[in-house]
Amino acid sequence: MGFLCDVGIVQAAGGSDVDATNQGLALSDGAVRIFFYGLGAALILFGIASVGYLYRMNRGLSWNFQQSDSSAGDH
């Protein structure tokens, strides 16, 4: 209801319906390349983190600093 009132005010003040134009920004020539560089960098970082996690699990490297004192073991 408020929308219809606003349109009436605009047209009563001499406004007219304006054709909508595309106001989006055009992609630059290197935008796709930049996107794939970012995607590749994210995948490489994920791969490095995965290798580090697998190394830690394979070697049994774990720290009990987040567990309660009763489950910490021989301390």
C-alpha positions, 0 to 999 in steps of 0.5 A, spaced: 500 500 500 505 504 501 509 503 495 502 505 491 502 511 495 509 513 493 508 512 486 502 516 486 507 522 489 512 521 484 508 521 478 504 527 481 510 531 482 512 530 475 516 524 475 515 519 469 517 511 469 524 511 467 527 505 463 531 501 467 538 500 465 544 495 466 548 498 472 552 492 473 560 493 472 563 489 466 568 484 468 575 486 466 580 482 462 584 479 468 578 477 472 577 470 470 584 469 471 584 472 478 579 468 480 582 462 478 589 464 482 585 465 488 581 458 487 588 455 486 591 458 492 586 456 496 586 449 494 594 449 495 593 451 502 588 446 503 592 441 501 598 443 505 593 443 511 591 436 509 598 433 509 600 436 515 594 433 519 595 426 516 603 427 518 601 429 525 596 423 525 601 418 522 606 420 527 601 420 533 603 427 535 597 429 539 597 434 545 592 433 551 591 440 553 584 441 551 582 434 555 581 434 563 586 432 568 583 426 569 584 423 562 591 427 561 594 420 562 601 420 566 601 427 569 
